C-alpha cells in the first residue's frame, strides 16, 4: 500500500495528488438514500437494494462512488440499464449503456447486490451472553469507512444525505431497529419488512441497524417541551437492570441541550448492547451501540463511573460529530476531543470535583497511555495524515490530547466566552461539516487579541509536548524551548505562573522567539509554572535551585497546582532530567498534604511502571513508601504491577530511565545481601 505523506505547514495544508484522487469528486453530491437490507443470520450473508438520489453539477461520463466486496447484480440510472466497473481503492464507476454522458442535474442510481456478514467492521453478525443464555444478532460497524461494505454509497463524512431504511427480519421472533422510529411493519413470504422514518441529514458512517430478539425497557424524557422515548435493548431488559443507563442518557441530553442551545434533533433514542469486539461504543444517534455490560448493571462488568463516562461521551457526539461532523478523518480530533472534554466536564460537575482533578484522575488510571507517550515525544500528530488507515485514527492521543487542548482554550478565554464560541460554531455549521480551520477562525473572531491560530496549530500539527527550560542565574527568569529528540518543533505556548506570594499570571512564548524573560519578584524567592488551575500541555525543566525551593515550600502552593507539578515531575524523571530520589522526595512531601488521597498512590505506581517487572526491587520500593511516608498502598496496586511480560527480557532495564532507578533502589532500599543477589 502506498502511503503518501501530507506536508503540513502552519496555516496551510498541502495535499498530494494521491489523496486528491483517493477522495471522491465533489461535483456529484448524494441527496438521499433508499436502502433495503435482508440479512441471513445462519448463512452469514445478506441481500441489498439501494436507490441514491444524486445531484451533478457537471456533465459526467460516469459516476464514481464506493463499494467493497459487494456482488452487484443489477444497476440502472434513471430507470435505464447501467454498466458497473470496479476500480481501485474500494470504488466503482457506474455509467449509461449506449446513452451518452450523464447530464448536470438530479439523477436516480439504483443497485441490487448481495454480500457477506463480517466479524467486526461492516454489516456484521454479533453475539451476546446473559448468564447462561447465548444468542446472535445483526448489527453494523460503519465508522470510519465501512458503510461501503453494506451498500454502494458516497462513503466520506462530508457527503451528508437523508436515509430511508428498510430491514427484513426472518420471522416475528426478531425485531428491527434503526436511527429513526419504525413507521410500518409488513409481513410477507420471506419475513417481516420494517420501514423507518426518514433521517436527518447525516454521514454514511452514522447509519445504525440492528435485527435482534432482545426485549426493551423504556422511560420518557421530557425537556424543553419535547418528549423523547429512551429505550435500552438487551436480553433481560428491566427497570432494575437498565434504569441507570437511561438516567445517564437523560442527564446527557439535558446537559448538551442546555450547554449548546441546540436540542437533540431526533424523535427517539435507543441504546443496545452486545459483544462489540474491539469497539467500546459507537455514537450512531437514534440507535447507539454499546459493548456488553455498559447498559446492564447486574452483569457487573463495569462500574458506574465507567458506564457514565462512556454514555456521556457517546451522547456528546450527537452534537460534536453527528450534528457537526469533521469534513475528513484528518480532523477527527475535533469530534473526539470535544466529546471527551465535554464528558469530563459533565462528570466533574456531577461528582462535584474540579475538572483539573478529573483530567488527572483519568490520566493516572491509565486511560491515556498514548498521551503519556506523547509527552515523551513517542507518538504522532494530533492531525492525522494517514488517510488510507482510518481505523488507526481512533487512538488515545486523538481523544485525550484533543480534550487537553480544548481545556487550555477554555481556561485562556474563560468558561462563558468559550461556551458562547462553541454555541456559535455549532449553530453556524449544524448538519454540515467542518475543518480545524473553521474552529480556529471562530475563536479568532471572538478573541483577536490572542494568537489562537499559532497556539492551536503548534499542538495540532506537531507531535509531542514542548519542554521549557527555566534559567534563574540572571536578574530575570529566562525561558527557552528544549528541542527534544533532535526535533526542530517549537510551540506557541500560553504559560501560567505563580510566585510564592500568590501573584499569578500568563506569559506567551511565541514559537518564533528564542527566549522570553519574566521578572523575579522582590518578595518571592521561588515560583511555579503550569498551574493546575490554568493547566497547559507543556513540561517545565527547573534548575536544581528552583526545584529545591519548591520542594522545601510545598505547603505554600495550592494543592491543585501541585498536582500539575506532580505530573511534571513524573515526565521529567522519565525524560532523564531528574533523579529517582528527587521524585520520591516529592511524593513524600505531597503525602503530608492532608487532602491528597488515593491519587497519590496511583501516581507513585505510574512513575515506576517501568520497573514493575523487577519483583524484589518493586517490593522494596513499596515497603519504603509504606514505612517512610506512613502510607499503605497495597490495596491500590493494579494486578499488572510486580508481574513480568513473558516476552520481555527481564535483564533489559534501559527503558524509561529504569536503570538509574533500579540502581538507586538497590543502593538505598535493599540490604547488601539482597543487592548482591539481584545485581
C-alpha positions as CSV (number, residue, x, y, z in Angstrom):
1,X,0.0,0.0,0.0
2,X,1.3,3.4,-1.0
3,X,1.4,5.8,1.9
4,X,1.9,9.4,0.6
5,X,2.9,11.9,3.2
6,X,0.8,15.1,3.5
7,X,3.0,18.1,4.3
8,X,1.6,20.4,6.9
9,X,2.7,24.0,7.3
10,X,1.3,26.4,9.8
11,X,-1.9,27.7,8.4
12,X,-1.5,25.8,5.2
13,X,-2.4,22.2,4.4
14,X,-0.7,20.8,1.3
15,X,-2.4,17.7,-0.1
16,X,-0.7,15.5,-2.6
17,X,-2.2,14.3,-5.8
18,X,-2.6,10.8,-4.3
19,X,-5.1,11.9,-1.7
20,X,-7.0,14.0,-4.1
21,X,-7.5,11.0,-6.4
22,X,-8.4,8.8,-3.4
23,X,-11.2,11.0,-2.4
24,X,-14.4,11.3,-4.4
25,X,-15.1,14.2,-6.7
26,X,-17.3,17.0,-5.2
27,X,-19.2,17.6,-8.4
28,X,-21.6,14.7,-7.7
29,X,-23.4,15.0,-4.4
30,X,-25.8,12.4,-2.8
31,X,-29.0,13.9,-1.5
32,X,-31.0,10.8,-0.4
33,X,-30.6,7.0,0.0
34,X,-33.4,4.5,0.0
35,X,-31.9,1.4,1.5
36,X,-33.3,-2.1,1.9
37,X,-31.3,-5.0,3.6
38,X,-32.2,-8.6,4.2
39,X,-29.6,-10.4,6.2
40,X,-29.5,-14.2,6.6
41,X,-28.2,-14.9,10.1
42,X,-27.5,-18.6,9.5
43,X,-25.8,-18.3,6.2
44,X,-24.0,-15.1,7.3
45,X,-24.9,-13.3,4.0
46,X,-27.3,-10.5,3.0
47,X,-29.1,-9.1,0.0
48,X,-29.5,-5.4,-0.5
49,X,-31.1,-2.8,-2.7
50,X,-30.3,0.9,-2.7
51,X,-31.6,3.9,-4.7
52,X,-29.4,7.0,-4.4
53,X,-30.7,10.4,-5.4
54,X,-27.6,12.4,-6.6
55,X,-27.1,15.9,-8.0
56,X,-24.4,16.5,-10.6
57,X,-23.0,20.0,-11.2
58,X,-21.2,18.9,-14.4
59,X,-21.6,16.6,-17.4
60,X,-20.2,13.2,-16.4
61,X,-19.1,10.2,-18.4
62,X,-19.5,8.1,-15.3
63,X,-20.4,8.4,-11.6
64,X,-17.8,7.2,-9.1
65,X,-18.7,6.0,-5.6
66,X,-17.7,3.5,-3.0
67,X,-18.4,-0.3,-2.9
68,X,-16.4,-3.0,-1.3
69,X,-16.9,-6.8,-1.6
70,X,-20.4,-6.4,-2.9
71,X,-21.6,-8.6,-5.8
72,X,-23.7,-6.1,-7.8
73,X,-26.3,-8.0,-9.9
74,X,-28.3,-5.0,-11.2
75,X,-27.7,-1.3,-11.9
76,X,-29.6,1.4,-13.5
77,X,-29.6,5.2,-13.9
78,X,-32.9,7.0,-14.2
79,X,-34.5,3.6,-14.9
80,X,-32.1,2.9,-17.8
81,X,-29.7,0.0,-17.7
82,X,-26.2,0.9,-16.4
83,X,-22.8,-0.5,-16.5
84,X,-20.7,-1.0,-13.3
85,X,-16.9,-1.0,-13.5
86,X,-14.7,-1.9,-10.4
87,X,-11.9,0.5,-9.6
88,X,-9.1,0.5,-7.1
89,X,-9.5,1.9,-3.5
90,X,-12.9,0.3,-3.0
91,X,-14.6,2.3,-5.7
92,X,-16.9,1.6,-8.6
93,X,-17.9,3.6,-11.6
94,X,-21.5,3.5,-13.0
95,X,-22.4,4.8,-16.4
96,X,-25.1,4.6,-19.1
97,X,-25.0,1.8,-21.6
98,X,-25.2,3.4,-25.1
99,X,-27.0,6.5,-23.9
100,X,-24.1,9.1,-23.8
101,X,-23.0,11.1,-20.8
102,X,-24.8,11.9,-17.6
103,X,-26.0,15.5,-17.8
104,X,-25.9,18.1,-15.0
105,X,-28.9,17.9,-12.6
106,X,-30.7,15.3,-10.4
107,X,-30.5,11.6,-11.1
108,X,-31.5,8.3,-9.6
109,X,-29.0,5.5,-9.3
110,X,-30.3,2.0,-8.3
111,X,-28.3,-1.1,-7.4
112,X,-29.2,-4.6,-6.3
113,X,-26.5,-6.7,-4.8
114,X,-25.5,-9.3,-2.2
115,X,-22.7,-9.6,0.2
116,X,-21.4,-11.3,3.3
117,X,-21.6,-10.5,7.0
118,X,-18.4,-9.5,8.8
119,X,-16.8,-10.3,12.2
120,X,-16.2,-6.7,13.0
121,X,-16.4,-3.8,10.6
122,X,-19.3,-3.6,8.1
123,X,-22.7,-5.3,8.4
124,X,-22.0,-8.0,11.0
125,X,-23.2,-11.0,12.9
126,X,-22.6,-10.4,16.6
127,X,-23.2,-12.4,19.8
128,X,-24.4,-11.7,23.3
129,X,-24.3,-13.6,26.5
130,X,-26.6,-13.2,29.5
131,X,-25.7,-15.5,32.3
132,X,-26.1,-19.0,30.6
133,X,-28.1,-17.7,27.6
134,X,-26.3,-17.1,24.4
135,X,-27.6,-15.6,21.1
136,X,-26.8,-13.7,18.0
137,X,-28.0,-10.5,16.3
138,X,-27.3,-8.5,13.2
139,X,-25.7,-5.1,13.8
140,X,-23.3,-2.8,12.0
141,X,-20.0,-1.0,12.5
142,X,-19.6,1.6,9.7
143,X,-17.1,4.1,11.2
144,X,-14.9,5.2,9.6
145,X,-15.2,3.8,6.0
146,X,-17.2,0.6,6.2
147,X,-20.7,1.6,5.0
148,X,-19.4,0.7,1.5
149,X,-19.4,-3.0,2.7
150,X,-23.2,-2.9,3.2
151,X,-24.3,-0.7,0.3
152,X,-22.8,1.3,-2.6
153,X,-22.5,4.9,-1.3
154,X,-20.5,8.1,-1.1
155,X,-18.7,6.9,2.0
156,X,-17.0,10.1,3.1
157,X,-18.1,12.2,6.1
158,X,-18.6,15.4,4.1
159,X,-21.2,13.7,1.8
160,X,-24.2,14.1,4.1
161,X,-27.6,12.9,3.0
162,X,-31.0,11.7,4.3
163,X,-31.7,8.0,4.6
164,X,-34.9,5.9,4.4
165,X,-34.0,2.5,5.8
166,X,-36.0,-0.8,5.4
167,X,-34.9,-4.0,7.1
168,X,-36.3,-7.6,6.7
169,X,-36.3,-9.9,9.7
170,X,-36.6,-13.7,9.1
171,X,-39.7,-14.0,11.4
172,X,-41.6,-12.5,14.2
173,X,-39.2,-13.7,16.9
174,X,-36.9,-10.8,15.8
175,X,-37.4,-7.1,15.7
176,X,-35.5,-4.5,13.6
177,X,-34.1,-1.1,14.7
178,X,-32.6,1.8,13.1
179,X,-31.8,5.5,13.7
180,X,-35.3,6.6,13.3
181,X,-38.7,5.4,14.6
182,X,-40.5,2.5,13.0
183,X,-43.4,3.7,10.8
184,X,-44.5,0.4,9.3
185,X,-44.2,-3.4,9.7
186,X,-45.3,-5.7,6.8
187,X,-45.3,-9.5,6.9
188,X,-44.6,-11.2,3.6
189,X,-43.4,-14.6,2.3
190,X,-39.8,-14.1,3.2
191,X,-40.1,-12.5,6.6
192,X,-41.2,-9.2,8.0
193,X,-40.4,-5.8,6.4
194,X,-39.7,-3.0,8.9
195,X,-39.9,0.6,7.5
196,X,-38.3,3.5,9.3
197,X,-38.9,7.3,9.1
198,X,-36.6,9.5,7.1
199,X,-33.4,10.5,8.9
200,X,-32.0,14.0,9.3
201,X,-29.1,14.9,7.1
202,X,-26.0,12.8,8.2
203,X,-22.9,10.9,7.0
204,X,-22.9,7.3,5.9
205,X,-21.0,6.1,8.9
206,X,-23.8,7.2,11.2
207,X,-26.4,4.8,9.8
208,X,-27.3,2.3,12.5
209,X,-29.0,-1.0,12.1
210,X,-30.0,-3.9,14.3
211,X,-32.0,-7.2,14.0
212,X,-32.4,-8.9,17.3
213,X,-34.6,-11.0,19.6
214,X,-34.0,-8.5,22.6
215,X,-36.7,-7.0,24.7
216,X,-36.5,-3.4,25.9
217,X,-37.0,-1.2,28.9
218,X,-38.3,2.4,28.2
219,X,-38.6,5.7,30.0
220,X,-39.9,9.0,28.7
221,X,-37.6,12.1,28.8
222,X,-39.3,15.5,28.8
223,X,-37.2,18.6,28.3
224,X,-37.8,22.0,26.5
225,X,-41.4,21.0,25.7
226,X,-40.3,17.9,23.9
227,X,-40.9,14.2,24.9
228,X,-38.3,11.6,23.8
229,X,-38.7,7.9,24.4
230,X,-35.4,6.4,25.6
231,X,-35.1,2.6,25.4
232,X,-32.4,0.1,26.3
233,X,-32.5,-3.1,24.3
234,X,-30.8,-6.1,25.9
235,X,-31.6,-9.8,26.6
236,X,-33.2,-9.2,30.0
237,X,-34.3,-5.6,29.9
238,X,-35.8,-4.2,33.1
239,X,-36.0,-1.1,35.3
240,X,-33.7,-2.8,37.8
241,X,-31.0,-3.6,35.2
242,X,-31.3,-0.6,32.9
243,X,-32.7,2.4,34.6
244,X,-29.2,3.7,35.4
245,X,-28.2,3.8,31.7
246,X,-31.4,5.7,30.8
247,X,-30.8,8.1,33.6
248,X,-27.3,8.8,32.4
249,X,-28.7,9.4,28.9
250,X,-31.3,11.8,30.2
251,X,-28.6,13.7,32.1
252,X,-26.5,13.9,28.9
253,X,-29.3,15.1,26.7
254,X,-30.4,17.8,29.2
255,X,-26.8,18.9,29.7
256,X,-25.9,19.2,26.0
257,X,-29.3,20.8,25.1
258,X,-28.6,23.5,27.7
259,X,-24.9,23.9,27.0
260,X,-25.1,24.2,23.2
261,X,-28.5,25.9,22.9
262,X,-29.4,23.2,20.3
263,X,-31.9,20.5,21.2
264,X,-31.3,16.9,20.3
265,X,-32.9,16.7,16.8
266,X,-34.1,13.1,16.7
267,X,-37.5,11.9,18.0
268,X,-36.2,8.9,19.9
269,X,-33.1,7.3,21.4
270,X,-32.5,3.6,21.5
271,X,-29.4,2.0,23.1
272,X,-28.4,-1.6,22.5
273,X,-25.5,-3.7,23.9
274,X,-23.7,-6.8,22.7
275,X,-20.2,-8.2,22.3
276,X,-18.7,-5.4,20.2
277,X,-15.3,-6.9,20.0
278,X,-12.6,-4.1,19.5
279,X,-15.0,-1.2,19.9
280,X,-16.4,0.1,23.1
281,X,-19.4,2.1,21.7
282,X,-20.5,3.9,18.5
283,X,-22.2,7.2,18.5
284,X,-24.8,6.5,15.9
285,X,-27.6,8.8,17.0
286,X,-31.1,7.4,17.4
287,X,-29.6,3.9,18.0
288,X,-26.3,3.8,19.9
289,X,-24.5,0.5,20.1
290,X,-22.5,-0.4,23.3
291,X,-20.2,-3.1,24.5
292,X,-21.9,-5.7,26.6
293,X,-22.2,-4.6,30.3
294,X,-22.3,-0.8,29.8
295,X,-26.1,-0.7,29.9
296,X,-26.9,-3.6,32.3
297,X,-25.9,-3.2,35.9
298,X,-26.4,-6.8,37.0
299,X,-23.8,-8.1,34.6
300,X,-21.3,-6.3,36.9
301,X,-18.7,-5.8,34.2
302,X,-18.1,-2.0,34.5
303,X,-18.5,0.3,37.5
304,X,-20.9,3.3,37.4
305,X,-18.0,5.8,36.7
306,X,-17.0,3.9,33.6
307,X,-20.6,3.5,32.3
308,X,-21.3,7.2,32.8
309,X,-18.2,8.3,31.1
310,X,-18.9,6.2,28.0
311,X,-22.6,7.2,27.8
312,X,-21.8,10.9,28.3
313,X,-19.1,10.7,25.7
314,X,-21.2,8.9,23.0
315,X,-24.2,11.2,23.5
316,X,-21.8,14.2,23.3
317,X,-21.1,13.1,19.7
318,X,-24.7,13.9,18.9
319,X,-23.6,17.5,18.8
320,X,-19.8,17.1,18.3
321,X,-19.6,14.7,15.4
322,X,-23.1,14.0,14.2
323,X,-24.7,17.4,14.0
324,X,-21.4,19.0,13.1
325,X,-19.0,16.5,11.5
326,X,-15.3,16.6,10.6
327,X,-15.0,17.2,6.9
328,X,-12.4,14.5,6.6
329,X,-10.8,12.0,9.0
330,X,-7.6,14.0,9.4
331,X,-9.7,16.3,11.7
332,X,-11.1,13.5,13.8
333,X,-9.6,15.2,16.9
334,X,-12.4,17.8,16.6
335,X,-15.2,15.5,17.4
336,X,-13.3,13.1,19.6
337,X,-11.6,15.9,21.5
338,X,-14.9,17.7,22.1
339,X,-16.8,14.6,23.1
340,X,-14.0,13.7,25.6
341,X,-13.7,17.2,27.0
342,X,-17.4,17.7,27.4
343,X,-17.9,14.3,29.0
344,X,-15.2,15.2,31.5
345,X,-17.0,18.4,32.3
346,X,-20.2,16.6,32.9
347,X,-18.5,14.1,35.2
348,X,-16.7,16.9,37.1
349,X,-20.0,18.8,37.7
350,X,-21.9,15.7,38.6
351,X,-19.3,14.4,41.0
352,X,-18.5,18.0,42.3
353,X,-14.8,17.7,41.6
354,X,-12.6,20.2,39.8
355,X,-12.2,19.4,36.1
356,X,-8.4,19.6,36.5
357,X,-8.5,16.8,39.1
358,X,-10.8,14.8,36.9
359,X,-8.4,15.1,34.0
360,X,-5.6,13.9,36.2
361,X,-7.6,11.1,37.7
362,X,-8.4,9.7,34.2
363,X,-4.8,10.0,33.3
364,X,-3.3,8.2,36.2
365,X,-5.8,5.3,35.9
366,X,-4.0,4.6,32.7
367,X,-6.8,5.7,30.3
368,X,-4.3,7.7,28.1
369,X,-1.1,5.7,27.7
370,X,-0.5,7.3,24.3
371,X,-1.0,10.8,25.8
372,X,1.7,9.9,28.3
373,X,3.9,8.7,25.4
374,X,3.2,11.9,23.5
375,X,4.8,13.8,26.4
376,X,7.9,11.8,25.8
377,X,7.8,12.6,22.0
378,X,7.0,9.0,21.1
379,X,3.8,9.3,19.1
380,X,2.5,11.1,16.0
381,X,0.4,14.2,15.2
382,X,-3.0,15.0,16.6
383,X,-3.9,15.9,13.0
384,X,-3.6,12.6,11.1
385,X,-2.2,12.3,7.6
386,X,-2.8,8.5,7.1
387,X,-5.9,8.7,5.1
388,X,-5.7,5.1,4.0
389,X,-5.8,3.7,7.5
390,X,-8.7,5.5,9.0
391,X,-9.4,2.9,11.7
392,X,-6.0,3.6,13.1
393,X,-7.1,7.2,13.8
394,X,-9.1,6.1,16.8
395,X,-6.4,6.0,19.4
396,X,-5.9,7.6,22.8
397,X,-4.0,10.6,21.5
398,X,-6.9,11.9,19.5
399,X,-9.2,11.7,22.5
400,X,-7.1,12.9,25.3
401,X,-4.7,15.4,23.8
402,X,-7.7,16.9,21.9
403,X,-9.5,17.3,25.2
404,X,-6.5,18.8,27.0
405,X,-6.1,21.3,24.1
406,X,-9.8,22.4,24.5
407,X,-9.3,22.6,28.2
408,X,-6.4,25.0,27.6
409,X,-8.6,27.1,25.3
410,X,-11.4,27.2,27.9
411,X,-9.0,28.4,30.6
412,X,-7.5,31.0,28.3
413,X,-10.7,32.7,27.1
414,X,-12.9,31.9,30.1
415,X,-15.8,29.4,30.5
416,X,-18.6,31.8,29.5
417,X,-16.9,33.0,26.3
418,X,-15.7,29.5,25.5
419,X,-19.3,28.3,25.7
420,X,-20.6,31.1,23.5
421,X,-17.9,30.4,20.9
422,X,-18.8,26.7,20.9
423,X,-22.5,27.6,20.5
424,X,-21.7,29.9,17.5
425,X,-19.5,27.2,16.0
426,X,-22.3,24.5,16.2
427,X,-25.1,26.9,15.1
428,X,-23.1,28.1,12.1
429,X,-22.3,24.6,10.9
430,X,-25.2,22.4,12.1
431,X,-25.9,19.5,9.8
432,X,-22.7,20.4,8.0
433,X,-19.0,19.6,8.1
434,X,-16.0,21.5,9.5
435,X,-12.3,21.6,9.5
436,X,-9.8,22.6,12.2
437,X,-9.5,26.0,10.4
438,X,-13.3,26.6,11.0
439,X,-12.9,26.2,14.7
440,X,-9.7,28.3,14.9
441,X,-11.5,31.0,12.8
442,X,-14.4,31.1,15.3
443,X,-12.0,31.7,18.2
444,X,-10.0,34.3,16.2
445,X,-13.2,36.2,15.5
446,X,-14.1,36.4,19.2
447,X,-10.6,36.8,20.8
448,X,-8.5,38.6,18.1
449,X,-6.1,39.8,20.9
450,X,-4.8,36.3,21.4
451,X,-2.6,34.4,18.9
452,X,-5.0,31.5,18.9
453,X,-4.0,30.2,15.5
454,X,-0.3,29.9,16.2
455,X,-1.0,28.3,19.5
456,X,-3.5,25.7,18.3
457,X,-1.7,24.8,15.1
458,X,1.5,24.3,17.2
459,X,-0.2,21.4,19.1
460,X,-2.4,20.1,16.3
461,X,0.2,19.8,13.5
462,X,3.2,18.7,15.6
463,X,3.8,15.5,17.7
464,X,4.9,15.6,21.3
465,X,4.8,18.2,24.0
466,X,7.0,21.3,24.4
467,X,9.6,21.3,27.1
468,X,10.5,24.6,28.7
469,X,13.9,25.2,30.2
470,X,14.0,27.8,33.0
471,X,17.3,29.6,33.8
472,X,17.3,31.6,37.1
473,X,21.0,32.6,37.0
474,X,20.4,36.2,35.9
475,X,18.3,39.1,37.2
476,X,15.3,37.6,35.4
477,X,13.9,34.2,34.7
478,X,14.9,33.2,31.1
479,X,12.7,30.6,29.4
480,X,13.7,28.7,26.3
481,X,12.3,25.7,24.5
482,X,14.2,22.4,24.5
483,X,14.2,20.6,21.2
484,X,13.5,17.0,22.0
485,X,14.9,14.0,20.1
486,X,16.7,16.2,17.6
487,X,13.3,17.7,16.6
488,X,13.0,21.3,15.2
489,X,9.4,21.6,16.6
490,X,8.6,24.7,18.5
491,X,5.3,25.8,20.0
492,X,3.4,29.0,20.8
493,X,2.6,28.5,24.4
494,X,0.4,30.4,26.9
495,X,2.4,29.8,30.1
496,X,0.8,30.2,33.5
497,X,2.9,31.0,36.6
498,X,2.6,31.8,40.3
499,X,5.1,33.4,42.7
500,X,5.3,32.3,46.3
501,X,3.4,35.5,47.3
502,X,0.4,34.1,45.3
503,X,0.8,36.5,42.4
504,X,-0.3,34.7,39.3
505,X,-0.3,35.5,35.6
506,X,0.2,34.4,31.9
507,X,3.1,35.0,29.6
508,X,3.1,34.0,25.9
509,X,6.0,32.2,24.3
510,X,5.8,32.7,20.6
511,X,7.2,29.8,18.6
512,X,9.5,32.2,16.6
513,X,11.2,33.5,19.7
514,X,14.4,32.1,21.0
515,X,13.8,33.0,24.7
516,X,11.4,35.0,26.8
517,X,12.0,36.6,30.2
518,X,10.0,37.1,33.3
519,X,10.8,39.4,36.2
520,X,11.8,38.0,39.6
521,X,9.6,39.1,42.4
522,X,11.3,41.0,45.2
523,X,9.3,39.4,47.9
524,X,9.1,35.9,46.5
525,X,12.1,33.6,46.4
526,X,10.6,30.9,44.2
527,X,7.8,30.3,41.7
528,X,5.9,27.6,39.9
529,X,4.9,27.3,36.2
530,X,2.0,25.5,34.6
531,X,-0.6,25.9,37.3
532,X,-3.3,23.3,38.0
533,X,-5.9,26.0,37.8
534,X,-4.5,27.1,34.4
535,X,-3.1,23.9,33.0
536,X,-1.2,23.7,29.8
537,X,0.3,20.9,27.6
538,X,4.0,21.6,28.3
539,X,6.7,20.4,30.6
540,X,8.9,22.7,32.7
541,X,12.5,21.8,33.5
542,X,13.5,23.8,36.6
543,X,17.0,24.4,37.8
544,X,18.2,22.4,40.8
545,X,17.8,25.6,43.0
546,X,14.3,26.3,41.8
547,X,13.3,22.6,42.3
548,X,14.8,22.6,45.8
549,X,12.9,25.8,46.7
550,X,9.6,24.3,45.5
551,X,10.2,21.0,47.4
552,X,11.0,22.9,50.6
553,X,7.9,25.1,50.3
554,X,5.3,22.5,49.2
555,X,2.8,23.8,51.7
556,X,2.7,27.3,50.2
557,X,1.1,26.3,46.9
558,X,-2.5,25.3,46.3
559,X,-2.9,21.5,46.0
560,X,-4.4,21.9,42.5
561,X,-1.2,23.5,41.3
562,X,0.9,20.8,42.9
563,X,-1.0,18.1,41.2
564,X,0.1,19.5,37.8
565,X,3.6,19.8,39.2
566,X,3.5,16.2,40.1
567,X,2.8,15.2,36.5
568,X,5.6,17.5,35.5
569,X,8.0,15.6,37.9
570,X,7.0,12.2,36.5
571,X,7.7,13.2,32.9
572,X,11.0,14.9,33.9
573,X,12.1,11.7,35.5
574,X,11.1,9.6,32.5
575,X,12.9,12.0,30.2
576,X,16.0,11.7,32.4
577,X,16.1,15.3,33.6
578,X,15.8,14.5,37.3
579,X,16.8,11.6,39.5
580,X,14.8,8.8,41.1
581,X,15.3,10.0,44.7
582,X,14.1,13.5,43.8
583,X,10.8,12.1,42.6
584,X,10.4,10.0,45.8
585,X,11.2,13.0,47.9
586,X,8.4,15.0,46.2
587,X,5.9,12.2,46.7
588,X,6.9,12.1,50.4
589,X,6.3,15.8,50.7
590,X,3.0,15.5,48.9
591,X,1.8,12.7,51.2
592,X,1.9,15.3,54.0
593,X,-0.8,17.3,52.3
594,X,-3.9,16.2,54.2
595,X,-6.3,16.4,51.2
596,X,-4.1,14.4,48.9
597,X,-5.7,10.9,48.7
598,X,-5.7,7.8,46.7
599,X,-4.5,9.6,43.5
600,X,-1.1,9.8,45.3
601,X,-0.8,6.0,45.3
602,X,-1.5,5.7,41.6
603,X,0.9,8.5,40.8
604,X,3.7,6.7,42.6
605,X,3.0,3.5,40.8
606,X,2.7,5.3,37.5
607,X,6.2,6.8,37.8
608,X,7.8,3.4,38.4
609,X,5.7,1.4,36.0
610,X,8.9,0.7,34.0
611,X,10.4,-1.3,37.0
612,X,7.3,-3.2,37.9
613,X,8.8,-6.3,36.3
614,X,11.6,-6.4,38.9
615,X,9.8,-8.0,41.9
616,X,12.4,-7.6,44.6
617,X,13.2,-4.0,43.7
618,X,9.5,-3.3,43.4
619,X,8.7,-4.9,46.7
620,X,11.5,-2.8,48.4
621,X,10.1,0.4,46.8
622,X,6.6,-0.3,48.1
623,X,7.9,-1.1,51.6
624,X,10.0,2.0,51.6
625,X,7.0,4.2,50.7
626,X,4.8,2.5,53.3
627,X,7.4,2.9,56.0
628,X,9.0,6.3,55.4
629,X,5.8,8.1,54.4
630,X,3.5,6.2,56.6
631,X,1.2,5.1,53.9
632,X,-0.4,1.8,52.9
633,X,-0.7,1.3,49.1
634,X,-1.0,-2.4,48.6
635,X,-4.8,-2.1,48.1
636,X,-4.2,0.3,45.2
637,X,-1.7,-1.8,43.3
638,X,-3.1,-3.0,39.9
639,X,-2.7,-6.7,39.3
640,X,-0.3,-6.0,36.4
641,X,2.3,-4.5,38.8
642,X,5.1,-6.7,40.0
643,X,4.5,-9.1,37.1
644,X,6.6,-9.7,34.1
645,X,5.6,-9.9,30.5
646,X,6.6,-13.4,29.4
647,X,8.0,-12.0,26.1
648,X,10.1,-9.3,27.9
649,X,13.8,-9.7,28.6
650,X,14.0,-9.2,32.4
651,X,17.6,-8.2,32.2
652,X,16.9,-5.3,30.0
653,X,16.3,-2.3,32.3
654,X,17.3,0.5,29.9
655,X,13.8,1.7,29.2
656,X,12.4,5.0,30.6
657,X,15.3,5.7,33.0
658,X,14.7,2.5,35.0
659,X,18.4,1.5,35.0
660,X,19.2,4.5,37.2
661,X,16.2,4.0,39.4
662,X,16.9,0.3,39.9
663,X,20.4,1.2,40.9
664,X,19.1,3.8,43.4
665,X,16.7,1.3,44.9
666,X,19.4,-1.3,45.2
667,X,21.8,1.2,46.8
668,X,19.3,2.7,49.2
669,X,16.5,0.2,49.9
670,X,17.9,-3.3,49.7
671,X,20.5,-4.7,52.1
672,X,23.9,-5.8,51.0
673,X,22.9,-9.5,50.6
674,X,19.8,-8.7,48.5
675,X,21.8,-6.3,46.3
676,X,24.4,-9.0,45.6
677,X,21.7,-11.4,44.7
678,X,20.0,-9.3,42.1
679,X,22.6,-7.1,40.5
